[in-house]
């Protein structure tokens, strides 16, 4: 997972084999299956351009993809 700086809610993001993983501040990790690489890339480009990671998540991801919380041992 790639550590994210400057976000008040999201700590790290990863994308592997079609699954987006998001670690939130506080340690909870959610996985979003069947997540397109192109949308992950767009999110990272937006982040590098200074766009809010959390805002992008709440507008483009949360309403359209169902996240599954990982168990503490995973």
PyMOL commands that set and color helices and strands:
alter all, ss='L'
color gray80, all
select helices_A, chain A and resi 37-48+53-61
alter helices_A, ss='H'
color red, helices_A
select strands_A, chain A and resi 2-3+10-16+19-24+29-32+68-69
alter strands_A, ss='S'
color yellow, strands_A
deselect
rebuild
show_as cartoon
